[in-house]
Structure formats: C-alpha cells, structure tokens
Amino acid sequence: MPEVLVHARGLTKRFGSFTAVDGIDFDLYRGEAFGFLGPNGAGKSSTMRMIGCVSPPTQGELTIFGADPVRDGAAIRARLGVVPQDDTLDVELTVRENLLVYGRYFGLPRAVIRERTAQLLDFVQLTDRAGDMVDPLSGGMKRRLTIARSLINDPDILILDEPTTGLDPQARHVVWDRLFRLKQRGVTLILTTHYMDEAEQLCDRLVVMDHATIVAEGAPRELIERYSTPEVLELRFDPALHEQAAEKIQDLSSERTEVLADRILLYVTDGDAALSRVLQAGLEPLTQIVRRSTLEDVFLHLTGRQLVD
C-alpha cells in the first residue's frame, strides 16, 4: 500500500457558530496529485489551511507525516511547499534574489540555496530571466517563479491554491507540464482549482466539497462514469421556440435533461442516436453538439448551477 501522508477523520473547522468544514474523512498518499473541488464557501480553503498547519482543527483527527499539526506544526511546515492563490513575490528583488532570500527562511546553507536556485530556475524555464526584476514579468512567469520558490526547501508535499488562475492557455499548459514533472519526481501535490479541465489533467484523485462536506470522491474518470453519462447532446433553438422545444424533448427522453436559458442538455449514452430522435420528432435546432461528459458536468450536477457568493 502507498504511504499515507495526510490522514483525516471527522475533520471539522468552526468559526464561532459557523461551520466551515463539517466532519470530513480523507487520506492522501505519497506521490499522488489530489484535488479539492467545490464552489466558493464549500470549505476547500479552510481544509487546505488546516493541512498547511496555519489553522488548527476545531474537532476530529488530522495527522500529517504521522505528526500532529498543532503540536508539531513547525516541523511539518518545513516539509511543505505552498503556492498561494495570489503571487506574493518581492517585486523589489530580482528573480534569483527571490529564491535566495526565501531559502534563508528555512535555515538552509547558502551553498545549498544557490545550487537549488540554479536548478529550480532551469526547471521553471526562467534561467535567462534570473537577473531581471520581478515586477515587469508576465503573469505566467511570476506563477512559475512562485512555484520555484515553493520548492526551495525540497518539500514532500506541495500545496497549490488555484495554481493557474488568470493565466492564458499557453502559460497554463506550461505550469501543468511543470507540475506533472514534479509528480513524476515523487512530490505529492494537493491543489484546489475552479478549472475542471485542470483537475482532469492533474489529479489522480479528488473530492468534491459542498456546504462544508465531501459529496463525492474518486478519480476524475470514475466520477464521470458514476455521476454522468458517456455523452452529452447540446441543442440550441431559436429563442422564440426554446420553451416549446424543451417541453417536447422532455417528453421524448427518459434520460436526464437540463433546460438552460440558452440551450438544452441531454445526458445520454449515445449522442448521435439521441440527436436522430430529436430530428425525427420534427425539431430543428440551430446548432447541435455531441461531446463526451466531463468533470464539469459532474461538478454542476453535484453542486448545482446556482451562483454562490
């Protein structure tokens, strides 16, 4: 069996009368990428802060590397790397200096810090920008530098909070590539993300949280098979005919149907066969798309489409 690095049972976090995390159970294993997904306010950040030893649990059991995060927080934090949602780089220092200074926080010898700095800048493809000031760097470069900085202490676990928020597609894929390489090296990744394609790409396993509890757990493909269908048929009709078409489609299909303001979604086993039934019923959509089910379909099914502030 793989080694359990983080073990939680009945993990609870309260702030006064408000329960942010309500008795959740999970195990995180060495060398895997594990995701926490959920809408705003679901309890993800509170859970990550407890794992990061910056917020003590209110109740329940939590061990990290077999140690108590309250009693042994400093020792545990020395083995963690943290990539916060917002970059907290020192813009008055150069790229190289950001890593050199951060390494001193861990009490590392200067020679070790210099060697790791060179290796990490090469790893995140910033060697040619080592002498540049941070402020003019692009968002993608700053994100890669933040990841490099989080690795200066050679952590066993890397905690990432929304690692690619605000990045363009090219920069996101570069970050994904670096994180995949880290996992190949044996670094355990724990991440939160609102990008479902990112979760599918990076996570070996994940949990979906809603209203402070875990509502689903498993590998991305397992969750899709469990909570969705192999394919989804998306139909768009003339706005004037939208409601009439929705009623007729719901009469036609025994499978799950979602009627949205701009389109109708049919969760089906065979999208082409479902489209044939729609056309045979005399309905004429303006556009039709047959696609495979995704983790986003699962997420919206489990947590709803209602916007949560």
C-alpha positions as a LaTeX table, in Angstrom:
\begin{tabular}{lrrr}
\hline
Residue & $x$ (\AA) & $y$ (\AA) & $z$ (\AA) \\
\hline
Met1 & 0.00 & 0.00 & 0.00 \\
Pro2 & 1.27 & 3.54 & $-0.73$ \\
Glu3 & 2.32 & 5.60 & 2.25 \\
Val4 & $-0.38$ & 7.82 & 3.77 \\
Leu5 & 0.98 & 11.36 & 4.19 \\
Val6 & $-2.21$ & 13.11 & 5.32 \\
His7 & $-4.90$ & 11.32 & 7.33 \\
Ala8 & $-8.19$ & 12.99 & 8.32 \\
Arg9 & $-11.20$ & 11.58 & 10.14 \\
Gly10 & $-14.13$ & 13.70 & 11.25 \\
Leu11 & $-12.09$ & 16.82 & 10.44 \\
Thr12 & $-14.06$ & 19.91 & 11.48 \\
Lys13 & $-13.40$ & 23.64 & 11.44 \\
Arg14 & $-15.71$ & 26.16 & 13.06 \\
Phe15 & $-15.53$ & 29.93 & 13.27 \\
Gly16 & $-17.86$ & 30.81 & 16.12 \\
Ser17 & $-21.26$ & 29.42 & 15.17 \\
Phe18 & $-20.27$ & 28.96 & 11.51 \\
Thr19 & $-19.08$ & 25.51 & 10.44 \\
Ala20 & $-16.65$ & 25.80 & 7.52 \\
Val21 & $-15.68$ & 22.10 & 7.42 \\
Asp22 & $-18.09$ & 19.54 & 8.81 \\
Gly23 & $-16.59$ & 16.18 & 9.76 \\
Ile24 & $-14.81$ & 15.13 & 6.56 \\
Asp25 & $-12.66$ & 12.00 & 6.02 \\
Phe26 & $-9.84$ & 11.55 & 3.52 \\
Asp27 & $-6.36$ & 10.07 & 3.06 \\
Leu28 & $-3.64$ & 11.49 & 0.81 \\
Tyr29 & $-0.91$ & 9.18 & $-0.46$ \\
Arg30 & 2.72 & 9.82 & $-1.30$ \\
Gly31 & 3.36 & 10.66 & $-4.94$ \\
Glu32 & $-0.23$ & 11.39 & $-5.97$ \\
Ala33 & $-1.96$ & 14.58 & $-7.10$ \\
Phe34 & $-5.07$ & 15.15 & $-5.00$ \\
Gly35 & $-7.65$ & 17.85 & $-5.66$ \\
Phe36 & $-10.25$ & 19.66 & $-3.59$ \\
Leu37 & $-13.06$ & 20.97 & $-5.80$ \\
Gly38 & $-16.13$ & 22.90 & $-4.78$ \\
Pro39 & $-17.97$ & 26.21 & $-5.13$ \\
Asn40 & $-16.99$ & 29.25 & $-3.11$ \\
Gly41 & $-17.67$ & 28.70 & 0.57 \\
Ala42 & $-17.63$ & 24.90 & 0.31 \\
Gly43 & $-14.77$ & 24.54 & 2.81 \\
Lys44 & $-11.81$ & 23.97 & 0.48 \\
Ser45 & $-9.63$ & 26.82 & 1.70 \\
Ser46 & $-10.32$ & 26.04 & 5.36 \\
Thr47 & $-9.29$ & 22.42 & 4.73 \\
Met48 & $-6.10$ & 23.49 & 2.93 \\
Arg49 & $-5.20$ & 25.86 & 5.78 \\
Met50 & $-5.53$ & 23.03 & 8.28 \\
Ile51 & $-3.29$ & 20.81 & 6.12 \\
Gly52 & $-0.85$ & 23.71 & 5.85 \\
Cys53 & $-0.65$ & 23.94 & 9.67 \\
Val54 & $-1.77$ & 27.58 & 9.75 \\
Ser55 & $-5.27$ & 26.93 & 11.11 \\
Pro56 & $-5.85$ & 24.37 & 13.90 \\
Pro57 & $-8.76$ & 21.93 & 13.57 \\
Thr58 & $-11.71$ & 22.53 & 15.85 \\
Gln59 & $-12.50$ & 18.84 & 16.12 \\
Gly60 & $-11.60$ & 15.48 & 14.62 \\
Glu61 & $-8.35$ & 13.73 & 13.74 \\
Leu62 & $-5.67$ & 15.14 & 11.44 \\
Thr63 & $-2.13$ & 13.82 & 11.05 \\
Ile64 & 0.48 & 14.93 & 8.51 \\
Phe65 & 3.57 & 12.73 & 8.09 \\
Gly66 & 2.17 & 10.89 & 11.10 \\
Ala67 & 2.53 & 14.03 & 13.26 \\
Asp68 & 0.07 & 16.37 & 14.97 \\
Pro69 & $-0.18$ & 19.71 & 13.09 \\
Val70 & $-0.91$ & 21.61 & 16.30 \\
Arg71 & 1.95 & 20.20 & 18.35 \\
Asp72 & 4.43 & 19.65 & 15.50 \\
Gly73 & 3.39 & 22.46 & 13.13 \\
Ala74 & 6.87 & 23.93 & 12.61 \\
Ala75 & 8.42 & 20.56 & 11.75 \\
Ile76 & 5.60 & 19.77 & 9.34 \\
Arg77 & 5.73 & 23.18 & 7.63 \\
Ala78 & 9.45 & 22.63 & 6.98 \\
Arg79 & 8.43 & 19.72 & 4.72 \\
Leu80 & 5.68 & 21.62 & 2.88 \\
Gly81 & 5.78 & 23.90 & $-0.13$ \\
Val82 & 2.95 & 26.39 & $-0.59$ \\
Val83 & 1.82 & 28.16 & $-3.77$ \\
Pro84 & $-0.80$ & 30.73 & $-2.67$ \\
Gln85 & $-3.60$ & 31.89 & $-4.96$ \\
Asp86 & $-2.06$ & 35.36 & $-5.25$ \\
Asp87 & 1.63 & 35.74 & $-6.00$ \\
Thr88 & 3.48 & 37.18 & $-3.01$ \\
Leu89 & 6.81 & 37.75 & $-4.68$ \\
Asp90 & 9.09 & 40.61 & $-3.65$ \\
Val91 & 8.90 & 42.88 & $-6.68$ \\
Glu92 & 11.88 & 44.94 & $-5.49$ \\
Leu93 & 14.19 & 41.95 & $-5.84$ \\
Thr94 & 15.39 & 40.07 & $-8.90$ \\
Val95 & 14.11 & 36.65 & $-9.90$ \\
Arg96 & 17.19 & 34.95 & $-8.44$ \\
Glu97 & 17.12 & 37.03 & $-5.24$ \\
Asn98 & 13.52 & 35.97 & $-4.52$ \\
Leu99 & 14.67 & 32.38 & $-4.26$ \\
Leu100 & 17.88 & 33.15 & $-2.37$ \\
Val101 & 16.08 & 35.17 & 0.30 \\
Tyr102 & 13.24 & 32.66 & 0.66 \\
Gly103 & 15.69 & 29.82 & 1.14 \\
Arg104 & 17.14 & 31.56 & 4.19 \\
Tyr105 & 13.74 & 31.32 & 5.93 \\
Phe106 & 14.32 & 27.56 & 6.14 \\
Gly107 & 17.82 & 27.94 & 7.55 \\
Leu108 & 19.42 & 26.30 & 4.53 \\
Pro109 & 23.17 & 26.78 & 3.93 \\
Arg110 & 23.92 & 29.45 & 1.35 \\
Ala111 & 25.70 & 26.98 & $-0.93$ \\
Val112 & 22.64 & 24.69 & $-0.94$ \\
Ile113 & 20.33 & 27.63 & $-1.67$ \\
Arg114 & 22.50 & 28.79 & $-4.59$ \\
Glu115 & 22.61 & 25.28 & $-6.06$ \\
Arg116 & 18.85 & 24.75 & $-5.70$ \\
Thr117 & 18.12 & 28.22 & $-7.07$ \\
Ala118 & 20.00 & 27.44 & $-10.26$ \\
Gln119 & 18.27 & 24.06 & $-10.59$ \\
Leu120 & 14.78 & 25.47 & $-9.94$ \\
Leu121 & 15.16 & 28.41 & $-12.34$ \\
Asp122 & 16.15 & 25.91 & $-15.00$ \\
Phe123 & 13.19 & 23.70 & $-14.06$ \\
Val124 & 10.65 & 26.54 & $-14.47$ \\
Gln125 & 12.42 & 27.90 & $-17.56$ \\
Leu126 & 13.47 & 31.22 & $-16.03$ \\
Thr127 & 17.26 & 30.91 & $-16.11$ \\
Asp128 & 17.57 & 33.63 & $-18.76$ \\
Arg129 & 15.50 & 35.99 & $-16.58$ \\
Ala130 & 17.41 & 35.33 & $-13.34$ \\
Gly131 & 18.83 & 38.87 & $-13.13$ \\
Asp132 & 15.57 & 40.63 & $-14.08$ \\
Met133 & 13.37 & 42.45 & $-11.62$ \\
Val134 & 10.10 & 40.66 & $-10.82$ \\
Asp135 & 7.62 & 43.48 & $-11.45$ \\
Pro136 & 7.83 & 43.53 & $-15.30$ \\
Leu137 & 7.47 & 39.76 & $-15.64$ \\
Ser138 & 4.34 & 38.30 & $-17.25$ \\
Gly139 & 1.71 & 36.60 & $-15.13$ \\
Gly140 & 2.85 & 33.18 & $-16.31$ \\
Met141 & 6.48 & 33.90 & $-15.42$ \\
Lys142 & 5.51 & 35.13 & $-11.94$ \\
Arg143 & 3.47 & 31.99 & $-11.39$ \\
Arg144 & 6.37 & 29.77 & $-12.41$ \\
Leu145 & 8.67 & 31.75 & $-10.12$ \\
Thr146 & 6.21 & 31.28 & $-7.23$ \\
Ile147 & 6.26 & 27.53 & $-7.87$ \\
Ala148 & 10.07 & 27.54 & $-7.94$ \\
Arg149 & 10.17 & 29.47 & $-4.68$ \\
Ser150 & 7.82 & 26.96 & $-3.03$ \\
Leu151 & 10.28 & 24.16 & $-3.91$ \\
Ile152 & 13.41 & 25.73 & $-2.41$ \\
Asn153 & 13.13 & 23.57 & 0.74 \\
Asp154 & 12.71 & 20.36 & $-1.33$ \\
Pro155 & 9.22 & 19.68 & 0.10 \\
Asp156 & 7.50 & 16.31 & 0.32 \\
Ile157 & 4.08 & 17.93 & $-0.24$ \\
Leu158 & 3.32 & 20.90 & $-2.49$ \\
Ile159 & 0.07 & 22.74 & $-1.69$ \\
Leu160 & $-1.32$ & 24.75 & $-4.60$ \\
Asp161 & $-4.27$ & 27.14 & $-4.29$ \\
Glu162 & $-5.72$ & 27.92 & $-7.74$ \\
Pro163 & $-2.31$ & 27.49 & $-9.43$ \\
Thr164 & $-3.25$ & 28.85 & $-12.88$ \\
Thr165 & $-5.94$ & 31.45 & $-12.15$ \\
Gly166 & $-5.63$ & 34.40 & $-14.54$ \\
Leu167 & $-3.14$ & 32.74 & $-16.89$ \\
Asp168 & $-3.56$ & 32.46 & $-20.65$ \\
Pro169 & $-3.87$ & 28.96 & $-22.17$ \\
Gln170 & $-0.20$ & 28.73 & $-23.16$ \\
Ala171 & 1.00 & 29.68 & $-19.66$ \\
Arg172 & $-1.48$ & 27.27 & $-18.06$ \\
His173 & $-0.11$ & 24.37 & $-20.09$ \\
Val174 & 3.47 & 25.26 & $-19.16$ \\
Val175 & 2.50 & 25.22 & $-15.46$ \\
Trp176 & 0.67 & 21.89 & $-15.95$ \\
Asp177 & 3.81 & 20.45 & $-17.52$ \\
Arg178 & 5.99 & 21.55 & $-14.59$ \\
Leu179 & 3.53 & 20.13 & $-12.05$ \\
Phe180 & 3.32 & 16.82 & $-13.92$ \\
Arg181 & 7.12 & 16.60 & $-13.86$ \\
Leu182 & 7.12 & 17.25 & $-10.11$ \\
Lys183 & 4.66 & 14.39 & $-9.58$ \\
Gln184 & 6.92 & 12.13 & $-11.65$ \\
Arg185 & 9.74 & 13.02 & $-9.24$ \\
Gly186 & 7.64 & 11.82 & $-6.31$ \\
Val187 & 6.36 & 15.16 & $-4.99$ \\
Thr188 & 2.83 & 14.89 & $-3.60$ \\
Leu189 & 0.51 & 17.61 & $-4.95$ \\
Ile190 & $-2.56$ & 18.94 & $-3.15$ \\
Leu191 & $-4.49$ & 21.53 & $-5.11$ \\
Thr192 & $-7.68$ & 23.49 & $-5.33$ \\
Thr193 & $-8.93$ & 24.72 & $-8.68$ \\
His194 & $-12.05$ & 26.06 & $-10.34$ \\
Tyr195 & $-10.87$ & 24.79 & $-13.73$ \\
Met196 & $-12.40$ & 21.35 & $-14.25$ \\
Asp197 & $-10.12$ & 20.59 & $-17.19$ \\
Glu198 & $-7.17$ & 21.32 & $-14.91$ \\
Ala199 & $-8.47$ & 18.86 & $-12.33$ \\
Glu200 & $-8.92$ & 16.21 & $-15.04$ \\
Gln201 & $-5.38$ & 16.84 & $-16.31$ \\
Leu202 & $-3.56$ & 16.92 & $-12.97$ \\
Cys203 & $-5.46$ & 14.94 & $-10.34$ \\
Asp204 & $-5.14$ & 11.22 & $-9.72$ \\
Arg205 & $-7.96$ & 11.52 & $-7.17$ \\
Leu206 & $-10.14$ & 14.32 & $-5.93$ \\
Val207 & $-13.03$ & 15.18 & $-3.67$ \\
Val208 & $-15.95$ & 17.46 & $-4.44$ \\
Met209 & $-16.99$ & 19.56 & $-1.45$ \\
Asp210 & $-20.29$ & 21.37 & $-0.99$ \\
His211 & $-21.74$ & 23.00 & 2.11 \\
Ala212 & $-18.70$ & 22.02 & 4.21 \\
Thr213 & $-18.91$ & 18.30 & 3.46 \\
Ile214 & $-17.49$ & 15.87 & 0.89 \\
Val215 & $-20.21$ & 14.85 & $-1.58$ \\
Ala216 & $-18.07$ & 12.69 & $-3.90$ \\
Glu217 & $-14.59$ & 11.17 & $-4.03$ \\
Gly218 & $-12.65$ & 9.26 & $-6.67$ \\
Ala219 & $-10.54$ & 9.50 & $-9.80$ \\
Pro220 & $-11.84$ & 12.00 & $-12.39$ \\
Arg221 & $-12.88$ & 9.29 & $-14.86$ \\
Glu222 & $-14.55$ & 7.25 & $-12.09$ \\
Leu223 & $-16.61$ & 10.27 & $-11.03$ \\
Ile224 & $-17.69$ & 10.93 & $-14.61$ \\
Glu225 & $-18.80$ & 7.31 & $-15.00$ \\
Arg226 & $-20.60$ & 7.36 & $-11.65$ \\
Tyr227 & $-22.42$ & 10.69 & $-11.85$ \\
Ser228 & $-22.82$ & 11.42 & $-15.54$ \\
Thr229 & $-23.34$ & 9.67 & $-18.87$ \\
Pro230 & $-20.88$ & 8.77 & $-21.64$ \\
Glu231 & $-22.06$ & 11.65 & $-23.86$ \\
Val232 & $-23.92$ & 14.94 & $-23.74$ \\
Leu233 & $-26.05$ & 16.36 & $-26.55$ \\
Glu234 & $-26.21$ & 20.17 & $-26.53$ \\
Leu235 & $-29.02$ & 21.77 & $-28.52$ \\
Arg236 & $-29.72$ & 25.44 & $-29.23$ \\
Phe237 & $-33.02$ & 26.59 & $-30.70$ \\
Asp238 & $-34.49$ & 29.85 & $-31.88$ \\
Pro239 & $-35.21$ & 31.76 & $-28.63$ \\
Ala240 & $-38.86$ & 32.04 & $-29.61$ \\
Leu241 & $-39.11$ & 28.22 & $-29.84$ \\
His242 & $-36.86$ & 27.38 & $-26.87$ \\
Glu243 & $-39.54$ & 26.59 & $-24.27$ \\
Gln244 & $-41.71$ & 24.65 & $-26.71$ \\
Ala245 & $-38.71$ & 22.59 & $-27.84$ \\
Ala246 & $-37.72$ & 21.91 & $-24.21$ \\
Glu247 & $-41.16$ & 20.54 & $-23.38$ \\
Lys248 & $-41.17$ & 18.27 & $-26.43$ \\
Ile249 & $-37.65$ & 16.97 & $-25.73$ \\
Gln250 & $-38.51$ & 16.17 & $-22.12$ \\
Asp251 & $-41.49$ & 14.15 & $-23.36$ \\
Leu252 & $-39.22$ & 12.33 & $-25.84$ \\
Ser253 & $-36.37$ & 11.40 & $-23.50$ \\
Ser254 & $-36.31$ & 9.27 & $-20.38$ \\
Glu255 & $-32.71$ & 10.32 & $-19.72$ \\
Arg256 & $-31.63$ & 13.35 & $-17.68$ \\
Thr257 & $-32.33$ & 16.66 & $-19.37$ \\
Glu258 & $-31.28$ & 20.15 & $-18.30$ \\
Val259 & $-33.02$ & 23.20 & $-19.72$ \\
Leu260 & $-30.84$ & 26.29 & $-19.51$ \\
Ala261 & $-31.59$ & 29.82 & $-20.67$ \\
Asp262 & $-29.68$ & 29.44 & $-23.93$ \\
Arg263 & $-29.51$ & 25.69 & $-24.59$ \\
Ile264 & $-30.84$ & 22.25 & $-23.70$ \\
Leu265 & $-28.55$ & 19.48 & $-22.46$ \\
Leu266 & $-29.38$ & 15.78 & $-22.86$ \\
Tyr267 & $-27.22$ & 13.40 & $-20.83$ \\
Val268 & $-27.25$ & 10.24 & $-22.93$ \\
Thr269 & $-25.41$ & 7.03 & $-23.72$ \\
Asp270 & $-25.33$ & 7.69 & $-27.46$ \\
Gly271 & $-25.43$ & 11.32 & $-28.55$ \\
Asp272 & $-25.93$ & 10.64 & $-32.26$ \\
Ala273 & $-28.88$ & 8.34 & $-31.56$ \\
Ala274 & $-30.44$ & 10.96 & $-29.28$ \\
Leu275 & $-29.99$ & 13.62 & $-31.97$ \\
Ser276 & $-31.74$ & 11.35 & $-34.50$ \\
Arg277 & $-34.73$ & 11.06 & $-32.17$ \\
Val278 & $-34.88$ & 14.83 & $-31.81$ \\
Leu279 & $-34.80$ & 15.37 & $-35.57$ \\
Gln280 & $-37.38$ & 12.61 & $-36.19$ \\
Ala281 & $-39.72$ & 14.43 & $-33.80$ \\
Gly282 & $-39.69$ & 17.40 & $-36.17$ \\
Leu283 & $-37.47$ & 19.64 & $-34.03$ \\
Glu284 & $-34.90$ & 21.74 & $-35.86$ \\
Pro285 & $-32.12$ & 23.03 & $-33.60$ \\
Leu286 & $-29.99$ & 25.93 & $-34.76$ \\
Thr287 & $-26.88$ & 24.11 & $-33.54$ \\
Gln288 & $-26.18$ & 20.67 & $-32.12$ \\
Ile289 & $-23.05$ & 19.32 & $-30.46$ \\
Val290 & $-22.35$ & 15.79 & $-29.27$ \\
Arg291 & $-19.48$ & 15.71 & $-26.75$ \\
Arg292 & $-18.16$ & 13.39 & $-24.06$ \\
Ser293 & $-19.15$ & 14.04 & $-20.46$ \\
Thr294 & $-16.60$ & 15.99 & $-18.45$ \\
Leu295 & $-15.77$ & 16.62 & $-14.83$ \\
Glu296 & $-17.59$ & 19.94 & $-15.16$ \\
Asp297 & $-20.83$ & 18.06 & $-15.83$ \\
Val298 & $-20.24$ & 16.08 & $-12.63$ \\
Phe299 & $-19.38$ & 19.20 & $-10.64$ \\
Leu300 & $-22.51$ & 21.06 & $-11.72$ \\
His301 & $-24.68$ & 18.00 & $-11.14$ \\
Leu302 & $-23.39$ & 17.60 & $-7.59$ \\
Thr303 & $-23.22$ & 21.25 & $-6.54$ \\
Gly304 & $-25.85$ & 22.90 & $-8.77$ \\
Arg305 & $-25.67$ & 25.84 & $-11.15$ \\
Gln306 & $-26.70$ & 28.41 & $-8.55$ \\
Leu307 & $-24.04$ & 31.10 & $-8.11$ \\
Val308 & $-22.64$ & 31.08 & $-4.57$ \\
Asp309 & $-21.06$ & 34.27 & $-3.16$ \\
\hline
\end{tabular}
